[in-house]
Amino acid sequence: MGRREGARERTQARVSFDEAMTCFYDVYAIEAYDVDHSAGEDRFIIMGQSDRNRVIVTAFTVRGMTIRVISAREARRQERLEYEKQVR
């Protein structure tokens, strides 16, 4: 994959903070404790459909009454299939 192709892919797959936050409103969202990344603080992962109809995977932590988004990305194929299985 060339440099331009990789840059285009990253641009197309980007998930904004605002879009990432919308997956928290998905009643079918799947939430799990992130054991691998919870050394310094409890971290969680939520996978849900965004307001742009994309399945998003968002890593986050809770501080008091605030949700702090750590990262967000579009779900991989296998993750999307897992999510869709829950919705049926």
C-alpha positions as CSV (number, residue, x, y, z in Angstrom):
1,M,0.0,0.0,0.0
2,G,1.4,3.3,-1.0
3,R,1.8,6.4,1.2
4,R,-1.2,8.1,-0.4
5,E,-3.4,5.1,-0.2
6,G,-2.6,4.6,3.5
7,A,-3.4,8.3,4.2
8,R,-6.7,8.1,2.4
9,E,-7.7,5.0,4.4
10,R,-6.9,6.7,7.7
11,T,-8.9,9.7,6.6
12,Q,-11.9,7.6,5.7
13,A,-11.8,5.5,8.8
14,R,-11.3,8.4,11.3
15,V,-13.8,8.7,14.1
16,S,-14.4,12.1,15.6
17,F,-14.9,12.5,19.3
18,D,-18.5,13.6,18.7
19,E,-19.3,10.5,16.6
20,A,-17.6,8.2,19.2
21,M,-19.8,9.6,22.0
22,T,-23.0,8.7,20.0
23,C,-22.3,4.9,20.4
24,F,-23.0,5.3,24.2
25,Y,-26.7,5.9,23.2
26,D,-27.0,2.6,21.3
27,V,-29.2,0.3,23.3
28,Y,-27.5,-2.7,21.6
29,A,-24.0,-1.5,22.5
30,I,-21.6,-4.1,23.9
31,E,-19.5,-2.9,26.8
32,A,-16.6,-4.8,28.5
33,Y,-13.8,-4.2,31.0
34,D,-10.4,-3.7,29.3
35,V,-8.2,-6.0,31.3
36,D,-5.1,-5.5,29.1
37,H,-5.1,-1.7,29.5
38,S,-6.3,-1.2,33.1
39,A,-3.0,-1.0,35.0
40,G,-3.2,2.6,36.1
41,E,-7.0,3.1,35.9
42,D,-10.1,1.1,35.1
43,R,-10.6,1.2,31.3
44,F,-13.6,-0.1,29.3
45,I,-14.5,-0.7,25.7
46,I,-17.8,-0.1,24.1
47,M,-18.9,-1.2,20.7
48,G,-22.0,0.4,19.3
49,Q,-23.6,2.0,16.3
50,S,-22.9,5.7,15.8
51,D,-25.2,8.3,14.5
52,R,-23.4,7.9,11.2
53,N,-24.5,4.2,11.1
54,R,-21.0,2.9,11.6
55,V,-20.1,0.3,14.3
56,I,-17.5,2.1,16.5
57,V,-15.1,0.6,19.1
58,T,-14.4,3.2,21.8
59,A,-12.0,2.8,24.7
60,F,-12.9,5.0,27.7
61,T,-12.5,5.5,31.4
62,V,-14.9,7.0,33.9
63,R,-13.6,9.8,36.2
64,G,-16.3,10.8,38.7
65,M,-19.3,11.6,36.6
66,T,-17.3,12.2,33.4
67,I,-16.6,9.7,30.6
68,R,-13.1,10.3,29.1
69,V,-12.7,8.9,25.6
70,I,-9.2,7.4,25.1
71,S,-9.6,6.3,21.5
72,A,-12.1,5.4,18.9
73,R,-12.0,3.5,15.6
74,E,-14.3,1.8,13.2
75,A,-15.0,-1.8,14.1
76,R,-13.1,-4.5,12.2
77,R,-15.1,-7.0,10.2
78,Q,-15.2,-9.7,12.9
79,E,-16.2,-7.2,15.6
80,R,-18.9,-5.8,13.4
81,L,-20.3,-9.4,12.8
82,E,-20.2,-9.9,16.6
83,Y,-22.2,-6.7,17.1
84,E,-24.7,-7.5,14.4
85,K,-25.3,-10.9,16.0
86,Q,-26.4,-9.1,19.2
87,V,-28.8,-6.9,17.3
88,R,-30.8,-9.8,15.7
